[in-house]
Amino acid sequence: PRAILEGGALLPFGGHKGSALSMMVELLAAALTGGNFSFEFNWSDHPGARTPWTGQLLIVIDPSKTAGQSFAERSQELVRQMHAAGLRRLPGDRRHRTRAKSQAGGIEIETQELSRLRVLAQA
């Protein structure tokens, strides 16, 4: 992170496929919204965590308008097939395990932090 804040740049990952993903993000978040392309601003004018004006794009999809009830079933089948092909770890697996663990046993927090949060909650 320090290298980026000092004028460096993020490079696309994954070779040509990463470059294609990077281009897609630029097109959706800059060209389509009217925001700055990554090459159109000077990071030195935005020290630290300050960022230049950028575009944001939200794409909202209601599966019930397309696949209906079969979306969840088809998604589960995709996961089953990926597991059958030998893929054991899927995106979100860790988050789901952590959430289940937290719901079952709570979230550990230092006594001092809990006291601080309780004070903030009273304010």
TORPA-4810 file (N, C-alpha, C, O; in nm, 3 decimals):
<nodes>
NODE_1_0.080_-0.121_0.000_0.000_0.000_0.000_0.084_0.127_0.000_0.049_0.226_-0.065_P
NODE_2_0.196_0.125_0.073_0.280_0.245_0.077_0.331_0.281_-0.062_0.335_0.398_-0.098_R
NODE_3_0.372_0.180_-0.140_0.424_0.207_-0.274_0.318_0.275_-0.361_0.350_0.364_-0.440_A
NODE_4_0.195_0.233_-0.347_0.088_0.295_-0.426_0.066_0.439_-0.382_0.054_0.529_-0.465_I
NODE_5_0.062_0.462_-0.249_0.041_0.597_-0.199_0.157_0.689_-0.232_0.142_0.811_-0.232_L
NODE_6_0.273_0.631_-0.260_0.389_0.712_-0.297_0.403_0.724_-0.449_0.511_0.754_-0.499_E
NODE_7_0.294_0.701_-0.521_0.296_0.722_-0.665_0.305_0.596_-0.748_0.313_0.604_-0.870_G
NODE_8_0.304_0.479_-0.685_0.310_0.354_-0.759_0.175_0.323_-0.822_0.085_0.407_-0.823_G
NODE_9_0.162_0.203_-0.874_0.036_0.163_-0.938_0.010_0.017_-0.912_0.103_-0.062_-0.890_A
NODE_10_-0.116_-0.020_-0.916_-0.153_-0.160_-0.910_-0.140_-0.219_-1.049_-0.181_-0.156_-1.147_L
NODE_11_-0.085_-0.335_-1.058_-0.075_-0.403_-1.186_-0.184_-0.509_-1.195_-0.219_-0.570_-1.094_L
NODE_12_-0.238_-0.530_-1.314_-0.340_-0.634_-1.326_-0.281_-0.771_-1.297_-0.165_-0.798_-1.328_P
NODE_13_-0.362_-0.857_-1.239_-0.319_-0.992_-1.210_-0.363_-1.083_-1.324_-0.453_-1.048_-1.400_F
NODE_14_-0.303_-1.196_-1.335_-0.351_-1.297_-1.429_-0.317_-1.273_-1.574_-0.386_-1.325_-1.662_G
NODE_15_-0.213_-1.195_-1.604_-0.173_-1.177_-1.743_-0.283_-1.114_-1.827_-0.346_-1.017_-1.785_G
NODE_16_-0.305_-1.169_-1.948_-0.402_-1.107_-2.039_-0.545_-1.112_-1.985_-0.624_-1.023_-2.013_H
NODE_17_-0.578_-1.216_-1.907_-0.712_-1.223_-1.849_-0.729_-1.114_-1.743_-0.835_-1.052_-1.734_K
NODE_18_-0.625_-1.091_-1.664_-0.630_-0.985_-1.565_-0.641_-0.848_-1.631_-0.711_-0.760_-1.582_G
NODE_19_-0.572_-0.831_-1.742_-0.582_-0.706_-1.816_-0.723_-0.685_-1.869_-0.774_-0.573_-1.868_S
NODE_20_-0.786_-0.792_-1.914_-0.923_-0.782_-1.963_-1.018_-0.744_-1.850_-1.107_-0.661_-1.869_A
NODE_21_-0.999_-0.803_-1.731_-1.082_-0.766_-1.615_-1.059_-0.620_-1.577_-1.153_-0.548_-1.545_L
NODE_22_-0.933_-0.577_-1.581_-0.901_-0.439_-1.550_-0.968_-0.345_-1.649_-1.022_-0.241_-1.609_S
NODE_23_-0.965_-0.379_-1.775_-1.029_-0.295_-1.877_-1.181_-0.291_-1.856_-1.243_-0.186_-1.873_M
NODE_24_-1.239_-0.404_-1.819_-1.382_-0.408_-1.795_-1.419_-0.314_-1.680_-1.518_-0.242_-1.689_M
NODE_25_-1.340_-0.315_-1.574_-1.367_-0.227_-1.460_-1.355_-0.081_-1.503_-1.439_0.000_-1.466_V
NODE_26_-1.253_-0.048_-1.579_-1.235_0.090_-1.627_-1.355_0.132_-1.712_-1.403_0.245_-1.699_E
NODE_27_-1.403_0.044_-1.799_-1.516_0.078_-1.884_-1.644_0.097_-1.803_-1.721_0.190_-1.829_L
NODE_28_-1.668_0.010_-1.706_-1.789_0.020_-1.627_-1.785_0.134_-1.526_-1.884_0.205_-1.508_L
NODE_29_-1.671_0.151_-1.458_-1.662_0.248_-1.349_-1.615_0.386_-1.393_-1.625_0.481_-1.316_A
NODE_30_-1.565_0.398_-1.515_-1.518_0.530_-1.561_-1.590_0.572_-1.689_-1.658_0.675_-1.691_A
NODE_31_-1.576_0.495_-1.794_-1.635_0.535_-1.923_-1.786_0.545_-1.914_-1.845_0.643_-1.960_A
NODE_32_-1.850_0.446_-1.856_-1.996_0.443_-1.850_-2.053_0.546_-1.753_-2.161_0.601_-1.778_L
NODE_33_-1.983_0.574_-1.644_-2.034_0.665_-1.542_-1.985_0.809_-1.559_-2.038_0.899_-1.494_T
NODE_34_-1.885_0.831_-1.643_-1.828_0.965_-1.657_-1.719_0.994_-1.557_-1.673_1.107_-1.546_G
NODE_35_-1.678_0.893_-1.482_-1.571_0.910_-1.384_-1.435_0.914_-1.451_-1.424_0.896_-1.573_G
NODE_36_-1.331_0.937_-1.371_-1.194_0.940_-1.424_-1.145_0.800_-1.457_-1.170_0.705_-1.383_N
NODE_37_-1.075_0.789_-1.570_-0.997_0.668_-1.595_-0.878_0.672_-1.501_-0.840_0.779_-1.453_F
NODE_38_-0.818_0.558_-1.474_-0.706_0.555_-1.380_-0.587_0.637_-1.429_-0.508_0.685_-1.348_S
NODE_39_-0.574_0.655_-1.560_-0.461_0.731_-1.613_-0.491_0.882_-1.621_-0.404_0.960_-1.661_F
NODE_40_-0.611_0.923_-1.585_-0.650_1.063_-1.603_-0.626_1.151_-1.481_-0.662_1.269_-1.483_E
NODE_41_-0.568_1.098_-1.377_-0.543_1.182_-1.260_-0.404_1.155_-1.207_-0.344_1.052_-1.236_F
NODE_42_-0.356_1.248_-1.129_-0.223_1.242_-1.071_-0.236_1.207_-0.923_-0.288_1.286_-0.845_N
NODE_43_-0.189_1.089_-0.886_-0.201_1.046_-0.747_-0.129_1.138_-0.651_-0.167_1.147_-0.534_W
NODE_44_-0.027_1.208_-0.697_0.047_1.297_-0.606_-0.041_1.412_-0.559_-0.011_1.475_-0.457_S
NODE_45_-0.150_1.443_-0.630_-0.244_1.545_-0.586_-0.341_1.493_-0.481_-0.423_1.569_-0.428_D
NODE_46_-0.332_1.365_-0.450_-0.424_1.300_-0.356_-0.346_1.218_-0.254_-0.354_1.095_-0.256_H
NODE_47_-0.269_1.284_-0.165_-0.185_1.209_-0.071_-0.266_1.129_0.030_-0.382_1.160_0.059_P
NODE_48_-0.202_1.027_0.083_-0.266_0.944_0.184_-0.385_0.871_0.128_-0.379_0.814_0.019_G
NODE_49_-0.494_0.873_0.203_-0.612_0.798_0.163_-0.709_0.883_0.080_-0.814_0.832_0.040_A
NODE_50_-0.676_1.009_0.052_-0.765_1.090_-0.030_-0.764_1.036_-0.172_-0.659_1.004_-0.227_R
NODE_51_-0.879_1.026_-0.230_-0.888_0.970_-0.365_-0.952_1.071_-0.458_-1.030_1.156_-0.414_T
NODE_52_-0.920_1.063_-0.585_-0.980_1.153_-0.682_-1.125_1.115_-0.710_-1.171_1.007_-0.673_P
NODE_53_-1.195_1.205_-0.775_-1.334_1.178_-0.813_-1.337_1.057_-0.905_-1.269_1.054_-1.008_W
NODE_54_-1.414_0.960_-0.869_-1.426_0.839_-0.950_-1.572_0.805_-0.968_-1.658_0.850_-0.892_T
NODE_55_-1.601_0.727_-1.069_-1.737_0.683_-1.092_-1.765_0.554_-1.019_-1.674_0.477_-0.988_G
NODE_56_-1.890_0.531_-0.991_-1.932_0.406_-0.929_-2.050_0.351_-1.007_-2.140_0.426_-1.046_Q
NODE_57_-2.049_0.223_-1.028_-2.157_0.159_-1.101_-2.212_0.045_-1.017_-2.137_-0.040_-0.970_L
NODE_58_-2.341_0.043_-0.999_-2.407_-0.067_-0.930_-2.494_-0.139_-1.032_-2.573_-0.077_-1.102_L
NODE_59_-2.479_-0.268_-1.038_-2.563_-0.349_-1.125_-2.647_-0.437_-1.033_-2.593_-0.521_-0.960_I
NODE_60_-2.776_-0.418_-1.036_-2.866_-0.492_-0.949_-2.946_-0.589_-1.035_-3.011_-0.549_-1.132_V
NODE_61_-2.941_-0.715_-0.998_-3.009_-0.819_-1.076_-3.107_-0.891_-0.985_-3.069_-0.939_-0.878_I
NODE_62_-3.230_-0.899_-1.026_-3.332_-0.972_-0.951_-3.349_-1.107_-1.019_-3.413_-1.115_-1.124_D
NODE_63_-3.293_-1.216_-0.960_-3.302_-1.348_-1.023_-3.445_-1.393_-1.049_-3.470_-1.472_-1.141_P
NODE_64_-3.540_-1.344_-0.969_-3.678_-1.387_-0.991_-3.734_-1.335_-1.122_-3.832_-1.388_-1.173_S
NODE_65_-3.672_-1.232_-1.178_-3.716_-1.177_-1.307_-3.657_-1.253_-1.425_-3.700_-1.236_-1.538_K
NODE_66_-3.558_-1.336_-1.398_-3.494_-1.411_-1.507_-3.509_-1.561_-1.487_-3.591_-1.625_-1.552_T
NODE_67_-3.431_-1.615_-1.397_-3.432_-1.761_-1.377_-3.539_-1.807_-1.280_-3.567_-1.927_-1.271_A
NODE_68_-3.600_-1.713_-1.208_-3.702_-1.750_-1.112_-3.646_-1.838_-1.001_-3.532_-1.820_-0.957_G
NODE_69_-3.727_-1.932_-0.955_-3.690_-2.019_-0.844_-3.575_-2.112_-0.879_-3.509_-2.165_-0.790_Q
NODE_70_-3.551_-2.133_-1.006_-3.447_-2.228_-1.044_-3.306_-2.174_-1.023_-3.209_-2.250_-1.030_S
NODE_71_-3.291_-2.043_-0.996_-3.158_-1.984_-0.978_-3.083_-2.052_-0.864_-2.968_-2.092_-0.881_F
NODE_72_-3.146_-2.065_-0.748_-3.080_-2.127_-0.633_-3.046_-2.272_-0.662_-2.936_-2.318_-0.629_A
NODE_73_-3.138_-2.344_-0.723_-3.113_-2.485_-0.755_-2.999_-2.499_-0.856_-2.914_-2.586_-0.842_E
NODE_74_-2.999_-2.413_-0.957_-2.892_-2.419_-1.058_-2.758_-2.381_-0.998_-2.654_-2.438_-1.033_R
NODE_75_-2.760_-2.285_-0.906_-2.636_-2.244_-0.839_-2.581_-2.359_-0.755_-2.461_-2.385_-0.756_S
NODE_76_-2.669_-2.427_-0.682_-2.626_-2.541_-0.602_-2.569_-2.652_-0.690_-2.472_-2.717_-0.653_Q
NODE_77_-2.629_-2.673_-0.806_-2.577_-2.775_-0.898_-2.438_-2.737_-0.948_-2.351_-2.823_-0.961_E
NODE_78_-2.417_-2.609_-0.977_-2.283_-2.565_-1.019_-2.181_-2.595_-0.910_-2.072_-2.646_-0.940_L
NODE_79_-2.214_-2.565_-0.785_-2.122_-2.592_-0.674_-2.097_-2.742_-0.661_-1.983_-2.783_-0.641_V
NODE_80_-2.201_-2.823_-0.673_-2.182_-2.969_-0.667_-2.087_-3.016_-0.777_-1.999_-3.098_-0.752_R
NODE_81_-2.104_-2.966_-0.896_-2.018_-3.006_-1.008_-1.874_-2.960_-0.987_-1.780_-3.032_-1.021_Q
NODE_82_-1.856_-2.841_-0.930_-1.721_-2.792_-0.902_-1.654_-2.879_-0.797_-1.536_-2.912_-0.809_M
NODE_83_-1.729_-2.918_-0.694_-1.674_-3.009_-0.593_-1.642_-3.145_-0.655_-1.539_-3.204_-0.623_H
NODE_84_-1.729_-3.194_-0.742_-1.705_-3.323_-0.808_-1.580_-3.319_-0.895_-1.515_-3.421_-0.914_A
NODE_85_-1.548_-3.201_-0.948_-1.428_-3.186_-1.031_-1.302_-3.171_-0.948_-1.192_-3.160_-1.003_A
NODE_86_-1.318_-3.169_-0.814_-1.200_-3.162_-0.727_-1.177_-3.028_-0.661_-1.085_-3.016_-0.580_G
NODE_87_-1.257_-2.928_-0.692_-1.240_-2.798_-0.630_-1.302_-2.802_-0.492_-1.423_-2.824_-0.477_L
NODE_88_-1.221_-2.780_-0.390_-1.270_-2.791_-0.253_-1.299_-2.656_-0.189_-1.381_-2.648_-0.097_R
NODE_89_-1.234_-2.552_-0.234_-1.253_-2.421_-0.173_-1.316_-2.326_-0.274_-1.264_-2.307_-0.384_R
NODE_90_-1.428_-2.269_-0.236_-1.499_-2.176_-0.324_-1.503_-2.038_-0.261_-1.491_-2.025_-0.139_L
NODE_91_-1.519_-1.934_-0.342_-1.528_-1.799_-0.286_-1.640_-1.792_-0.183_-1.750_-1.842_-0.206_P
NODE_92_-1.612_-1.730_-0.070_-1.711_-1.713_0.034_-1.712_-1.823_0.139_-1.775_-1.807_0.243_G
NODE_93_-1.643_-1.935_0.113_-1.644_-2.046_0.209_-1.599_-2.003_0.348_-1.664_-2.034_0.447_D
NODE_94_-1.487_-1.931_0.355_-1.434_-1.890_0.484_-1.530_-1.796_0.555_-1.552_-1.808_0.676_R
NODE_95_-1.589_-1.703_0.481_-1.685_-1.609_0.539_-1.805_-1.683_0.597_-1.851_-1.650_0.706_R
NODE_96_-1.855_-1.782_0.525_-1.970_-1.859_0.573_-1.935_-1.939_0.698_-2.015_-1.947_0.791_H
NODE_97_-1.815_-1.999_0.700_-1.772_-2.073_0.819_-1.758_-1.980_0.939_-1.801_-2.014_1.050_R
NODE_98_-1.699_-1.864_0.917_-1.681_-1.767_1.025_-1.814_-1.718_1.078_-1.833_-1.705_1.199_T
NODE_99_-1.909_-1.691_0.987_-2.040_-1.645_1.030_-2.110_-1.752_1.113_-2.168_-1.721_1.217_R
NODE_100_-2.105_-1.877_1.069_-2.169_-1.986_1.143_-2.106_-2.002_1.282_-2.176_-2.022_1.380_A
NODE_101_-1.974_-1.992_1.288_-1.904_-2.003_1.416_-1.944_-1.889_1.509_-1.964_-1.911_1.629_K
NODE_102_-1.954_-1.768_1.456_-1.992_-1.651_1.536_-2.135_-1.663_1.585_-2.165_-1.627_1.699_S
NODE_103_-2.223_-1.711_1.500_-2.362_-1.726_1.541_-2.377_-1.833_1.649_-2.460_-1.820_1.739_Q
NODE_104_-2.297_-1.938_1.641_-2.306_-2.046_1.739_-2.239_-2.009_1.871_-2.293_-2.039_1.978_A
NODE_105_-2.123_-1.946_1.865_-2.047_-1.922_1.988_-2.020_-1.778_2.022_-1.950_-1.750_2.119_G
NODE_106_-2.075_-1.686_1.945_-2.051_-1.545_1.971_-1.918_-1.499_1.913_-1.848_-1.575_1.846_G
NODE_107_-1.885_-1.375_1.940_-1.762_-1.314_1.889_-1.675_-1.277_2.008_-1.718_-1.203_2.097_I
NODE_108_-1.553_-1.328_2.010_-1.462_-1.296_2.119_-1.415_-1.152_2.106_-1.380_-1.105_1.998_E
NODE_109_-1.416_-1.083_2.221_-1.370_-0.944_2.222_-1.304_-0.916_2.357_-1.348_-0.967_2.460_I
NODE_110_-1.201_-0.835_2.354_-1.131_-0.799_2.477_-1.226_-0.724_2.570_-1.312_-0.650_2.523_E
NODE_111_-1.211_-0.743_2.700_-1.296_-0.679_2.799_-1.292_-0.527_2.785_-1.396_-0.461_2.793_T
NODE_112_-1.172_-0.471_2.763_-1.159_-0.325_2.748_-1.238_-0.276_2.625_-1.303_-0.172_2.631_Q
NODE_113_-1.231_-0.350_2.517_-1.304_-0.311_2.396_-1.454_-0.317_2.418_-1.528_-0.230_2.371_E
NODE_114_-1.500_-0.420_2.488_-1.642_-0.433_2.516_-1.689_-0.315_2.602_-1.796_-0.260_2.578_L
NODE_115_-1.610_-0.279_2.701_-1.645_-0.164_2.785_-1.651_-0.035_2.702_-1.741_0.046_2.719_S
NODE_116_-1.555_-0.019_2.614_-1.552_0.100_2.528_-1.674_0.105_2.436_-1.733_0.211_2.416_R
NODE_117_-1.711_-0.009_2.381_-1.829_-0.015_2.295_-1.956_0.017_2.372_-2.046_0.084_2.321_L
NODE_118_-1.965_-0.032_2.496_-2.082_-0.004_2.578_-2.093_0.147_2.610_-2.202_0.203_2.611_R
NODE_119_-1.980_0.210_2.635_-1.980_0.355_2.657_-2.027_0.427_2.532_-2.109_0.519_2.540_V
NODE_120_-1.976_0.387_2.418_-2.017_0.450_2.292_-2.166_0.428_2.265_-2.233_0.516_2.210_L
NODE_121_-2.218_0.313_2.303_-2.359_0.282_2.280_-2.448_0.371_2.365_-2.562_0.399_2.327_A
NODE_122_-2.398_0.415_2.481_-2.477_0.503_2.569_-2.482_0.646_2.519_-2.572_0.721_2.556_Q
NODE_123_-2.386_0.684_2.436_-2.377_0.823_2.388_-2.486_0.858_2.291_-2.492_0.971_2.242_A
</nodes>
